[in-house]
Amino acid sequence: MKNLFLTALAGLALTTACKKSDNSTTPAPMQVTGTLSAANETPATSATSATGSFTGTYDPNTKVLSYTITFSG
């Protein structure tokens, strides 16, 4: 009887130890944006009226950054 109890307890411990954790979460893609302007240049200049924007998505699972840059002037 004691051997049956120990065998059942060992089986339960092994089953519990092998259970996959449900706490793993997949990181969500991140949105990134930015504004481009002459005031951000080094050295700063007001000689141009050029502007632009940066929009991107970074996926930490695939480590891929997809982006679009638009500008004028």
LUMVEX-371144 format. One record per residue: x, y, z of N, C-alpha, C in turn; residue number from 1; chain. Coordinates in steps of 0.2 Angstrom, whole numbers, plus 2048, in hexadecimal, padded with zeros to 3 digits. Each point is the difference from the previous one (the first is absolute). Layout:
BEGIN
((X Y Z) (X Y Z) (X Y Z) NUM 'A')
...
This chain:
BEGIN
((804 7FA 800) (7FC 806 800) (804 806 800) 1 'A')
((806 800 804) (804 806 800) (804 801 7FA) 2 'A')
((802 7FB 7FC) (803 800 7FA) (7FB 803 7FB) 3 'A')
((7FA 7FE 800) (7FB 803 7FB) (7FF 808 801) 4 'A')
((800 802 807) (7FF 807 801) (806 804 7FE) 5 'A')
((806 7FD 801) (806 804 7FE) (801 800 7F8) 6 'A')
((7FE 7FB 7FD) (800 800 7F9) (7FB 805 7FD) 7 'A')
((7FA 800 803) (7FB 805 7FE) (802 807 801) 8 'A')
((803 801 806) (803 807 801) (806 802 7FC) 9 'A')
((804 7FB 7FE) (806 802 7FB) (7FD 801 7F9) 10 'A')
((7FB 7FD 7FE) (7FD 801 7FA) (7FC 807 800) 11 'A')
((7FD 802 805) (7FD 806 800) (805 806 800) 12 'A')
((805 7FF 804) (806 805 800) (803 801 7F9) 13 'A')
((801 7FA 7FD) (803 800 7F9) (7FB 804 7FB) 14 'A')
((7FA 7FE 800) (7FB 803 7FC) (7FF 808 801) 15 'A')
((801 802 806) (7FF 807 802) (807 804 7FE) 16 'A')
((805 7FD 801) (807 803 7FE) (800 800 7F8) 17 'A')
((7FD 7FC 7FC) (801 800 7F9) (7FA 805 7FD) 18 'A')
((7FC 803 804) (7FB 804 7FD) (802 806 7FD) 19 'A')
((7FE 802 7FA) (803 806 7FD) (7FD 806 803) 20 'A')
((804 805 802) (7FD 806 803) (7FC 804 7FB) 21 'A')
((7FA 803 803) (7FC 804 7FD) (801 807 800) 22 'A')
((806 802 803) (801 807 802) (804 803 7FA) 23 'A')
((802 7FC 7FB) (804 803 7FA) (7FB 804 7FC) 24 'A')
((802 806 7FE) (7FD 804 7FC) (804 803 7FA) 25 'A')
((7FD 801 7FA) (804 802 7FB) (800 807 7FF) 26 'A')
((805 804 800) (800 807 800) (7FD 803 7FA) 27 'A')
((7FC 805 800) (7FC 803 7FB) (805 804 7FC) 28 'A')
((7FE 801 7F9) (804 805 7FC) (7FF 807 803) 29 'A')
((806 804 7FF) (800 807 803) (7FF 805 7FA) 30 'A')
((7FD 805 801) (7FF 805 7FB) (805 806 802) 31 'A')
((804 802 7FB) (805 806 802) (7FE 805 7FA) 32 'A')
((801 807 803) (7FF 805 7FB) (805 806 802) 33 'A')
((801 804 7FB) (805 805 801) (7FE 806 7FB) 34 'A')
((802 806 802) (800 806 7FC) (806 803 7FE) 35 'A')
((801 801 7FA) (806 803 7FD) (800 807 7FF) 36 'A')
((804 805 802) (800 807 7FF) (807 803 800) 37 'A')
((800 806 7FC) (807 803 800) (802 802 807) 38 'A')
((7FC 801 805) (802 802 807) (803 7FA 803) 39 'A')
((800 7FA 7FE) (803 7FA 803) (807 7FF 7FD) 40 'A')
((802 804 7FB) (807 7FF 7FD) (805 803 805) 41 'A')
((806 7FD 7FF) (806 802 804) (805 803 7FB) 42 'A')
((802 806 7FF) (7FD 805 804) (7F9 802 7FD) 43 'A')
((7FC 803 805) (7F9 802 7FE) (800 805 7FB) 44 'A')
((7FC 800 7FB) (7FF 804 7FB) (7F9 802 7FE) 45 'A')
((7FF 806 7FE) (7F9 802 7FE) (800 802 7F9) 46 'A')
((806 7FE 7FC) (800 802 7F9) (7FC 7FB 7FC) 47 'A')
((7FD 7FB 803) (7FC 7FC 7FC) (7F9 7FF 803) 48 'A')
((7FB 7FE 7FD) (7FA 7FF 802) (7FE 7F8 800) 49 'A')
((805 7FC 7FF) (7FF 7F9 7FF) (7FD 7FD 806) 50 'A')
((7FB 7FB 7FF) (7FD 7FD 805) (7FF 7F8 7FE) 51 'A')
((7FF 7FC 805) (7FF 7F9 7FE) (7FD 7FC 806) 52 'A')
((7FE 7FA 7FF) (7FE 7FC 805) (802 7F9 7FF) 53 'A')
((801 7FC 806) (802 7F9 800) (7FB 7FC 804) 54 'A')
((7FD 7FB 7FD) (7FB 7FC 803) (803 7F8 7FF) 55 'A')
((800 7FD 805) (802 7F9 800) (7FD 7FB 805) 56 'A')
((801 7FA 7FE) (7FE 7FA 805) (805 7FC 801) 57 'A')
((802 7FE 806) (805 7FC 802) (7FD 7F9 803) 58 'A')
((801 7FB 7FD) (7FE 7F9 803) (805 7FD 804) 59 'A')
((800 800 807) (805 7FC 804) (801 7F9 7FF) 60 'A')
((7FB 7FD 7FD) (800 7F8 7FF) (804 7FF 7FA) 61 'A')
((800 804 7FB) (804 7FE 7FA) (806 805 7FF) 62 'A')
((800 805 805) (805 805 800) (801 804 7F9) 63 'A')
((7FA 802 7FD) (7FF 803 7FA) (7FD 807 801) 64 'A')
((803 805 7FD) (7FE 807 800) (7FE 802 7F9) 65 'A')
((7F9 801 800) (7FD 803 7F9) (7FF 807 801) 66 'A')
((802 804 7FB) (7FF 807 801) (7FF 804 7FA) 67 'A')
((7FD 806 801) (7FF 804 7FA) (802 807 802) 68 'A')
((804 803 7FC) (802 807 801) (7FD 805 7FA) 69 'A')
((7FD 805 802) (7FE 805 7FB) (803 807 801) 70 'A')
((801 803 7FB) (803 807 801) (7FE 805 7FB) 71 'A')
((801 806 801) (7FF 805 7FB) (805 806 801) 72 'A')
((801 804 7FB) (805 806 800) (807 7FE 800) 73 'A')
